[in-house]
Amino acid sequence: MNHDAYPDFYISDILKSTKTIALVGASPNPERPSHRVMAFLLRKGYTVFPVNPGQAGKEIQGRKVYARLADIPEAVDMVDVFRAAHALPALVDEILALKERPKVIWGQLSVRDDSAAAKAEEQGIKVVMDRCPAIEYPRLVG
């Protein structure tokens, strides 16, 4: 897929079909973008599992925090990535090692690695990069 631009239907279909999201890089700090986006996703009815090894076992916005994706007790539809772009290849490897893989990997603004995306797409996982669901949702879903 060309990750320079996405058709609106591609993003819209992802946002409408997704129910559960692992938010990697979740922060307890209300000033951090991951905290604000998590609040937005929860308000829109998504089930969000925050992932942050430094906060594991604690809660962020009333949701238990997990150290790694493999620790989440159920399959997720999407992994939303709030990590530096250079962390994406290792995260894709972690995702591909999961027993039940997500349907989508979503890299937040400035999170882009085309080779990592290609690796995930070769395994049937949709990828969105350098976009924010809190921006795309109001624009495409309402």
SVG drawing of the C-alpha trace seen along z (x, -y; Angstrom):
<svg xmlns="http://www.w3.org/2000/svg" viewBox="-21 -19 36 37">
<polyline fill="none" stroke="black" stroke-width="0.4" points="0.0,0.0 1.1,-3.5 1.4,-5.2 1.7,-8.7 -2.1,-9.0 -5.0,-6.8 -8.4,-6.7 -11.1,-7.9 -13.0,-4.6 -9.9,-2.7 -9.6,-4.7 -13.3,-4.9 -13.7,-1.1 -11.0,-0.6 -12.5,-3.0 -16.0,-1.6 -15.0,2.1 -12.6,1.7 -13.9,2.4 -10.8,3.1 -7.6,1.2 -4.2,1.8 -2.7,-1.7 1.1,-1.2 2.9,-4.1 -0.1,-5.0 0.7,-7.8 -0.9,-8.6 0.0,-12.3 -3.1,-14.2 -0.8,-16.6 0.5,-13.8 -1.1,-13.2 -1.6,-9.4 -3.6,-10.3 -5.9,-12.6 -6.3,-10.2 -7.1,-7.4 -9.8,-9.5 -11.3,-10.3 -11.3,-6.6 -13.0,-5.6 -15.6,-8.3 -16.3,-6.9 -17.1,-3.5 -13.9,-1.7 -12.4,0.8 -8.9,-0.4 -6.0,1.6 -3.2,-0.7 0.3,0.8 3.3,-0.7 5.9,1.5 6.7,-1.3 3.0,-1.6 2.1,2.1 -0.4,3.2 -1.5,-0.4 -4.5,-2.1 -4.7,-4.8 -8.2,-6.4 -9.7,-3.5 -8.2,-0.8 -5.6,1.7 -2.1,1.1 -0.3,4.0 3.5,4.4 3.3,6.0 0.8,6.8 1.0,10.5 -0.2,9.7 -3.6,8.4 -6.2,11.1 -8.1,10.9 -7.4,10.3 -7.5,6.7 -8.6,5.4 -6.1,2.6 -2.7,1.6 -2.4,-2.2 1.3,-3.2 2.5,-6.1 6.2,-5.3 9.1,-6.7 9.2,-5.6 12.4,-3.7 10.5,-1.4 8.0,-0.3 10.0,2.6 10.4,4.3 6.8,3.7 5.7,5.3 7.8,8.3 6.1,8.4 2.7,8.2 3.5,11.0 4.5,13.2 1.1,12.9 -1.2,16.0 -4.1,13.8 -3.0,10.9 -4.8,7.6 -6.3,6.6 -4.7,3.2 -1.5,1.4 -2.0,-2.4 1.1,-4.6 0.3,-7.9 1.5,-11.3 5.2,-11.0 5.2,-7.2 6.2,-5.8 8.5,-2.9 7.6,-1.6 9.6,1.6 7.9,2.5 4.6,1.7 5.4,4.0 6.3,6.8 3.0,6.5 1.0,6.2 2.7,9.4 1.1,11.1 -2.4,9.7 -2.4,6.8 -3.7,3.5 -1.4,0.5 -2.0,-3.2 0.9,-5.5 1.4,-9.2 -2.3,-9.6 -4.4,-10.1 -7.7,-8.4 -8.9,-11.3 -8.5,-13.5 -9.8,-11.0 -12.8,-9.8 -14.6,-13.2 -13.7,-13.8 -14.9,-10.4 -17.3,-8.9 -18.9,-11.8"/>
</svg>
